[in-house]
Amino acid sequence: MTATNIGATKHRARFHTLTVSDVRQLTADSVEVTFAVPENLRGAFDYAPGQHLALRATIDGHELRRSYSICRPPSTSAAGSISVAIKRDLGGVFSSWANSELHEGQEIEVMSPQGTFTSTLPDLDDKHIVGVAAGSGITPLMSLAHTVLASSATSRFTLVYTNRTALDVMFLDELADLKDRYPARLALYHVLSREQRSSSLLTGRIDEDKFRRMLDSILRPATVDEWFLCGPFELVQLCRDTLEDVGVDRSRVRFELFTTGETNRASGGDSGRPVQVAAGDKTFQIDFTLDGQSNTVTTPVNANESILNAALRVRPDVPFACAGGVCGTCRAKLVSGDVTMTENYALEPDELERGFVLTCQSHPTTEKVVVDYDG
């Protein structure tokens, strides 16, 4: 049986109004939110396992955008639904609102699926995929594991999932069902940092020593075709560095970060932060193309303004979600000029080589910069 490529589906980043069809409690501080996708939008919400949705809502008079990973396999989209899991962050306004206020029948703005946290393998026959997740980092790996195991009778998936306690484990029943369905091809390891388990390997935080012991015993890099890491920066970076140190090519390691608390925003929501150009100010010129339409905006050199922020002042529909260099929604191709990127947790090396930048993190360094969101 030859599996099809499950790589990222590319859509224009555009918001659509969807209705919440179900809100299901996963743990004491997390919910699964399912949206009904009407027939006329099915194509816009096709997705690859591992992609995410940006949600937009006005809370206490402020527009907020947050990105959450799709947790169900793509086959569910054909049935007219799409689901994300939202874990309450300490101090997180959007996640707290979603956990306590979001309800069935409510309408919310949902962006078409985005993201490249997906497999690049041309097929999955005889392939071994490993996922390492912490907390809500399990969300995209649920969709990936389902798809990898269902796509080929010879594929294997190994999942290391770390939480504080058993009560914090999201999708506990679904993971058990998946293990029952594929007992020989799914290896599932729950690591608990605040509960004693029968094995020392599965007890306590994953530090470098523990991860190296995992590589020697249960993961065995020589057998792995692709790695997926999802969680907080410290864990993801530890795993990436350790894998590189033992000889794993970085092109085989996919990663995605989640953040806790409120992410710094480039703007208040649907428009850039106020920036005024005074007479005599030295300025940069930013030309950009979006949906075939070209626009120009100038920005004072001393404002150190991002391309995204400047563009939002003349085009409120410029795509963005996290504005923190994580989700990749604001990606555009640098056509001419030079920029510096403050952070980049979303673009792969090959995307950088092809000239793509994150406009939320990119600041002009030449008199004129031209970027193409349609590129």
C-alpha positions as CSV (number, residue, x, y, z in Angstrom):
1,M,0.0,0.0,0.0
2,T,1.5,3.3,-1.0
3,A,0.7,6.3,1.1
4,T,0.1,9.7,-0.3
5,N,2.2,12.8,0.7
6,I,0.7,14.4,3.7
7,G,2.5,17.7,3.4
8,A,1.1,21.1,4.0
9,T,-1.9,22.4,2.2
10,K,-1.5,26.0,1.1
11,H,-4.4,28.4,1.4
12,R,-4.6,32.2,1.2
13,A,-4.7,33.2,4.9
14,R,-8.2,34.6,5.1
15,F,-10.8,34.6,8.0
16,H,-14.2,33.0,7.6
17,T,-17.1,33.0,10.0
18,L,-17.7,29.5,11.4
19,T,-20.2,28.2,14.0
20,V,-19.1,26.3,17.0
21,S,-20.8,22.9,16.9
22,D,-19.3,21.4,20.0
23,V,-17.1,22.2,23.1
24,R,-15.8,19.2,24.9
25,Q,-13.9,19.2,28.1
26,L,-10.6,17.4,27.8
27,T,-9.0,18.2,31.2
28,A,-9.7,20.6,34.0
29,D,-8.0,23.4,32.0
30,S,-8.4,22.4,28.3
31,V,-11.2,22.0,25.8
32,E,-11.7,20.7,22.3
33,V,-13.6,23.1,20.1
34,T,-15.2,21.8,17.0
35,F,-16.4,24.1,14.2
36,A,-19.0,23.3,11.5
37,V,-17.6,23.9,8.0
38,P,-20.4,24.6,5.5
39,E,-20.3,23.0,2.1
40,N,-19.2,26.1,0.3
41,L,-16.1,26.4,2.5
42,R,-15.0,22.8,2.5
43,G,-12.2,23.5,0.1
44,A,-10.9,26.5,2.1
45,F,-10.6,24.3,5.2
46,D,-8.9,21.3,3.6
47,Y,-5.8,20.7,5.7
48,A,-2.8,18.5,6.3
49,P,-2.1,16.9,9.7
50,G,-0.1,19.2,11.9
51,Q,-1.5,22.5,10.5
52,H,-3.2,25.1,12.8
53,L,-6.1,27.6,12.8
54,A,-5.9,31.2,13.8
55,L,-9.0,32.3,15.7
56,R,-10.1,35.9,16.0
57,A,-12.5,37.3,18.6
58,T,-13.3,40.6,20.4
59,I,-12.9,40.2,24.1
60,D,-13.5,43.0,26.5
61,G,-13.4,45.5,23.6
62,H,-10.1,44.3,22.2
63,E,-9.6,42.2,19.1
64,L,-7.3,39.2,19.8
65,R,-5.9,36.5,17.6
66,R,-4.5,33.2,18.7
67,S,-3.4,30.1,16.8
68,Y,-4.3,26.5,17.8
69,S,-3.4,23.2,16.2
70,I,-6.0,21.1,14.5
71,C,-6.3,17.9,16.5
72,R,-8.4,15.6,14.3
73,P,-7.2,13.8,11.2
74,P,-8.1,15.4,7.8
75,S,-10.8,12.8,7.1
76,T,-13.1,14.7,9.5
77,S,-13.0,17.8,7.3
78,A,-14.8,15.8,4.6
79,A,-17.6,15.4,7.1
80,G,-17.9,19.1,7.5
81,S,-16.1,19.8,10.8
82,I,-12.7,20.9,12.1
83,S,-11.4,20.8,15.7
84,V,-8.8,22.5,17.8
85,A,-7.7,22.0,21.4
86,I,-7.3,25.0,23.6
87,K,-5.5,24.8,26.9
88,R,-5.9,27.6,29.5
89,D,-2.7,29.6,29.8
90,L,-1.8,31.3,33.1
91,G,-2.9,34.9,32.4
92,G,-4.0,34.1,28.9
93,V,-7.0,36.2,28.0
94,F,-8.0,34.3,24.9
95,S,-7.5,30.8,26.2
96,S,-9.3,31.6,29.5
97,W,-12.2,33.1,27.5
98,A,-12.4,30.0,25.2
99,N,-12.4,27.6,28.2
100,S,-15.1,29.4,30.1
101,E,-17.2,31.3,27.6
102,L,-17.0,29.7,24.2
103,H,-20.2,27.6,23.6
104,E,-22.1,25.6,21.0
105,G,-23.9,27.8,18.5
106,Q,-21.5,30.7,18.9
107,E,-20.0,32.3,15.7
108,I,-16.3,33.1,15.6
109,E,-13.8,34.2,12.9
110,V,-11.5,31.3,11.8
111,M,-8.6,31.6,9.4
112,S,-8.1,28.9,6.8
113,P,-5.5,26.3,7.9
114,Q,-1.9,27.3,7.9
115,G,1.5,25.9,8.9
116,T,4.3,23.6,7.8
117,F,4.5,21.3,10.8
118,T,3.7,18.4,8.4
119,S,5.5,15.5,6.9
120,T,7.8,16.0,3.9
121,L,8.1,12.3,3.1
122,P,6.8,11.3,-0.3
123,D,5.2,8.1,1.1
124,L,4.9,6.4,4.5
125,D,5.5,2.8,3.6
126,D,7.9,1.2,6.1
127,K,8.6,4.6,7.6
128,H,9.1,5.3,11.4
129,I,7.9,8.7,12.7
130,V,8.7,9.9,16.2
131,G,6.8,12.6,18.1
132,V,7.9,14.3,21.3
133,A,5.2,16.5,22.9
134,A,4.6,18.3,26.1
135,G,1.2,19.4,27.4
136,S,-0.9,20.9,24.7
137,G,1.9,20.1,22.2
138,I,0.1,16.8,21.7
139,T,-2.6,18.5,19.6
140,P,-0.9,18.5,16.2
141,L,0.6,15.1,16.9
142,M,-2.8,13.6,17.4
143,S,-3.7,14.4,13.8
144,L,-0.2,13.3,12.6
145,A,-0.3,10.0,14.4
146,H,-3.8,9.1,13.2
147,T,-2.8,9.9,9.6
148,V,0.6,8.2,9.6
149,L,-0.8,5.0,11.0
150,A,-3.9,5.0,8.7
151,S,-2.0,5.8,5.6
152,S,0.2,2.7,5.4
153,A,0.0,-0.8,6.8
154,T,3.7,-0.7,7.3
155,S,4.2,2.7,8.9
156,R,5.2,3.1,12.6
157,F,4.7,6.0,15.0
158,T,6.5,6.4,18.4
159,L,5.1,9.1,20.7
160,V,6.8,10.4,23.9
161,Y,4.3,12.6,25.7
162,T,5.2,14.5,28.9
163,N,2.9,16.1,31.4
164,R,3.0,17.0,35.1
165,T,0.4,14.5,36.3
166,A,-2.0,11.9,34.8
167,L,-4.8,14.4,35.2
168,D,-3.1,16.8,32.8
169,V,-3.0,14.3,29.9
170,M,-5.0,15.6,27.0
171,F,-6.7,13.1,24.7
172,L,-6.0,10.3,27.2
173,D,-8.9,8.1,25.9
174,E,-8.2,8.8,22.2
175,L,-4.5,7.8,22.7
176,A,-5.5,4.6,24.4
177,D,-8.0,3.9,21.5
178,L,-5.2,4.5,19.0
179,K,-2.9,2.2,20.8
180,D,-5.6,-0.5,20.8
181,R,-6.2,0.0,17.1
182,Y,-2.5,-0.2,16.2
183,P,-0.9,-2.2,19.0
184,A,2.2,-3.3,17.0
185,R,2.8,0.0,15.1
186,L,2.2,2.6,17.8
187,A,4.6,2.9,20.7
188,L,3.3,5.3,23.4
189,Y,5.3,6.5,26.3
190,H,3.7,8.8,29.0
191,V,6.3,10.8,31.0
192,L,5.0,12.4,34.2
193,S,7.2,15.0,35.9
194,R,5.3,15.1,39.2
195,E,4.1,11.5,39.6
196,Q,6.2,8.4,40.2
197,R,6.0,5.8,37.4
198,S,7.3,2.3,37.2
199,S,10.3,3.3,35.1
200,S,12.8,6.1,36.0
201,L,12.9,6.9,32.2
202,L,9.2,7.9,32.4
203,T,9.4,9.8,35.7
204,G,10.5,13.4,36.1
205,R,11.3,16.2,33.6
206,I,12.9,15.4,30.3
207,D,16.4,16.8,30.6
208,E,19.4,16.1,28.3
209,D,20.4,13.0,30.2
210,K,16.9,11.5,30.1
211,F,16.5,12.3,26.4
212,R,19.8,10.7,25.6
213,R,18.8,7.6,27.5
214,M,15.5,7.5,25.5
215,L,17.5,7.8,22.2
216,D,19.6,4.8,23.3
217,S,16.7,2.6,24.4
218,I,13.2,3.4,23.0
219,L,13.8,5.9,20.1
220,R,16.9,4.7,18.3
221,P,17.6,7.5,15.8
222,A,19.0,5.1,13.2
223,T,15.5,3.7,12.7
224,V,13.7,7.0,12.5
225,D,12.8,8.7,9.2
226,E,11.2,11.9,10.6
227,W,11.0,13.7,14.0
228,F,8.2,16.0,15.2
229,L,8.8,18.1,18.3
230,C,6.1,20.3,19.9
231,G,6.1,22.0,23.2
232,P,7.8,24.9,25.1
233,F,11.0,26.4,23.7
234,E,13.3,24.8,26.3
235,L,12.2,21.2,25.6
236,V,12.1,21.7,21.8
237,Q,15.5,23.3,21.7
238,L,17.0,20.6,24.0
239,C,15.7,17.8,21.7
240,R,16.9,19.6,18.5
241,D,20.4,20.2,19.9
242,T,20.7,16.6,21.2
243,L,19.5,15.1,18.0
244,E,22.0,17.2,16.0
245,D,24.7,16.1,18.4
246,V,24.0,12.4,17.8
247,G,24.1,12.9,14.0
248,V,20.4,13.4,13.0
249,D,20.1,15.7,10.0
250,R,18.1,18.8,10.9
251,S,16.2,18.5,7.7
252,R,14.5,15.4,9.2
253,V,13.5,17.3,12.4
254,R,10.2,19.3,12.3
255,F,9.4,21.5,15.3
256,E,6.6,23.7,16.5
257,L,6.6,25.9,19.6
258,F,3.8,27.0,21.9
259,T,3.9,29.9,24.3
260,T,2.3,30.5,27.6
261,G,0.8,33.8,28.7
262,E,0.1,36.7,26.3
263,T,2.3,37.0,23.2
264,N,3.4,40.5,22.4
265,R,1.4,41.8,19.6
266,A,2.5,44.0,16.7
267,S,-0.8,45.9,17.0
268,G,-4.1,46.1,18.7
269,G,-5.6,43.8,16.2
270,D,-6.9,45.0,12.9
271,S,-4.6,48.0,12.4
272,G,-1.0,48.8,13.0
273,R,0.2,50.7,16.0
274,P,0.2,54.4,15.4
275,V,3.4,55.7,13.7
276,Q,3.7,59.2,12.5
277,V,6.2,60.5,9.9
278,A,7.4,63.9,10.8
279,A,8.9,66.4,8.3
280,G,12.5,65.7,7.8
281,D,12.4,62.2,9.2
282,K,14.5,59.6,7.4
283,T,12.2,56.9,6.1
284,F,12.1,53.5,4.6
285,Q,9.7,52.7,1.8
286,I,7.9,49.4,1.9
287,D,6.1,48.1,-1.2
288,F,4.0,45.0,-0.9
289,T,1.6,42.9,-2.9
290,L,-1.4,41.1,-1.5
291,D,-4.1,39.4,-3.5
292,G,-2.6,40.9,-6.7
293,Q,-2.9,44.4,-5.3
294,S,0.2,46.5,-4.7
295,N,0.5,49.1,-1.9
296,T,3.2,51.4,-0.6
297,V,3.8,52.7,3.0
298,T,6.6,54.7,4.5
299,T,8.0,54.2,8.0
300,P,10.4,56.3,10.0
301,V,13.8,54.8,10.4
302,N,13.8,55.6,14.1
303,A,10.5,53.8,14.7
304,N,12.1,50.4,14.1
305,E,8.7,49.3,12.8
306,S,8.1,45.8,11.4
307,I,6.9,45.4,7.9
308,L,3.7,43.8,9.2
309,N,2.9,46.8,11.4
310,A,3.6,49.3,8.6
311,A,1.5,47.3,6.1
312,L,-1.4,47.0,8.5
313,R,-1.7,50.8,8.5
314,V,-2.8,50.8,4.9
315,R,-4.2,47.2,4.4
316,P,-6.1,45.8,7.5
317,D,-6.4,42.5,5.7
318,V,-2.7,41.7,5.8
319,P,-2.5,38.2,7.3
320,F,-1.1,37.6,10.7
321,A,-1.9,35.6,13.9
322,C,0.7,35.3,16.6
323,A,2.9,38.3,15.7
324,G,5.6,36.5,17.6
325,G,7.6,34.7,14.9
326,V,6.0,31.3,15.7
327,C,3.0,30.6,13.5
328,G,4.3,31.7,10.1
329,T,0.9,33.3,9.0
330,C,2.6,36.6,8.0
331,R,5.1,34.9,5.7
332,A,6.0,36.8,2.5
333,K,8.7,36.7,-0.1
334,L,11.4,39.3,-0.1
335,V,11.6,40.5,-3.7
336,S,14.2,43.3,-3.2
337,G,16.0,45.2,-0.5
338,D,17.2,43.8,2.8
339,V,15.7,43.2,6.2
340,T,16.7,41.9,9.6
341,M,14.5,39.3,11.3
342,T,14.3,39.5,15.1
343,E,13.0,36.0,15.7
344,N,12.2,33.0,13.5
345,Y,10.6,29.9,14.8
346,A,8.4,29.2,11.8
347,L,10.4,29.2,8.6
348,E,12.4,26.2,7.5
349,P,15.9,26.6,6.1
350,D,14.7,26.0,2.5
351,E,12.1,28.7,2.9
352,L,14.8,31.2,4.0
353,E,17.0,30.2,1.1
354,R,14.1,30.9,-1.3
355,G,13.8,34.4,0.2
356,F,10.8,34.1,2.5
357,V,10.6,36.2,5.7
358,L,8.3,36.7,8.6
359,T,6.9,40.2,8.2
360,C,6.0,40.5,11.9
361,Q,9.7,40.1,12.7
362,S,11.3,41.8,9.7
363,H,12.6,45.4,9.8
364,P,13.9,47.2,6.7
365,T,17.6,47.9,6.5
366,T,17.6,49.4,3.0
367,E,15.9,52.5,1.7
368,K,13.3,50.5,-0.2
369,V,12.0,47.0,0.5
370,V,9.6,45.0,-1.7
371,V,7.7,42.0,-0.4
372,D,5.1,39.7,-1.9
373,Y,2.5,38.0,0.2
374,D,1.3,36.1,-2.8
375,G,4.7,34.7,-3.5
